[in-house]
Amino acid sequence: MNNYFDRFNMIKESNIFLAKRNIIDLIWKSCHIEGINITFSETQRIYNGGNIARLRVDEIQTINNLKHAWNYLLNSLDNTDDINFIKSINSLIGSNLIDRAGEIRIYEVKIGGTNWKPKIPDENRVTENLAAIKENSVSITDEAITKMLYLMKTQFFNDGNKRTSMLLANKILISNGKGILNVPIELDAEFGELLINYYETNNMEKIKKFFYENCLEGISYSL
């Protein structure tokens, strides 16, 4: 088992600058995870208020929702990353897209690519488990990745769980100067396979190692 110590130790203001500088890239990569075939320049155009004729309305909405969620995140870095923050992120992610966005899932859902089905979540238990993850983590980075993966598997919301969970991880990282997290475009398929494996086996070690080694960005200061 790996020791997931922090890879980056940045000044918070520098980490915020890094996130803002890369925000369109972060949104672009999130869209690819959701199966939206869009270029970086097209993402930038929509982010800046433009339109792309070939995209569906819901795809454009997804991009704009991610923009609003990221803006909310960057303005909430001093707030606690509790269950209410997570609900607020999902509410923004799912605006005009998701049934009961920001509310706990109360019915069964099917996960594409597997016969595994998540249980109906219990809010108190999820809150307790998130607190336990924080208590047992060896670093901020460990906490961020573990909480993200736990929430993905829990399927706390009706939809948008991956986007919501990754934004939570970024909030934890940025608040503490530990970098930013995203899945490189060329690793989308591997991420999907590892996620299904995690769902089916309940063993997050492989996908946790994947995120730690491939999906963190930051600035290393020279002495």
WOFEN-V633965 format. One record per pair of residues at least 12 apart in sequence whose ideal C-beta (glycine too) atoms are under 6 Angstrom apart, sorted by the first residue. I is the first residue (numbers start at 1). J is the second residue. Records with the same first field share a line. If there is no record, write none. Layout:
I->J + J
//
This chain:
2->209
4->141 + 142 + 212
5->139
6->139 + 140 + 141 + 178
7->216
8->178 + 179 + 218
10->177 + 218 + 219
11->177
12->177
15->174 + 177
19->174 + 180
23->70
24->43 + 44 + 47
26->182
27->43 + 66
28->40 + 43
29->182 + 183
30->66 + 163
32->185 + 188
36->59
46->60 + 63
47->67
61->96 + 97
65->92 + 93 + 95
68->92
69->89 + 92 + 93 + 167
72->92
73->167 + 171
77->175
81->171 + 172
83->127
86->168
87->102
89->164 + 167
90->102 + 157 + 160 + 164
93->160 + 163 + 164
94->160
98->158 + 159 + 160
99->158
100->158
104->121 + 123
105->121 + 157 + 158
109->155
113->196
114->196 + 199 + 200
116->199 + 200
118->155
121->154 + 156
130->147
133->146 + 147
140->176 + 178
141->178
144->169 + 172 + 173
145->208 + 211
148->165 + 169
149->204
151->165
152->165
153->199
169->181
179->216 + 217 + 218
180->217
181->215 + 216
183->215
187->214
194->206 + 207 + 210
//
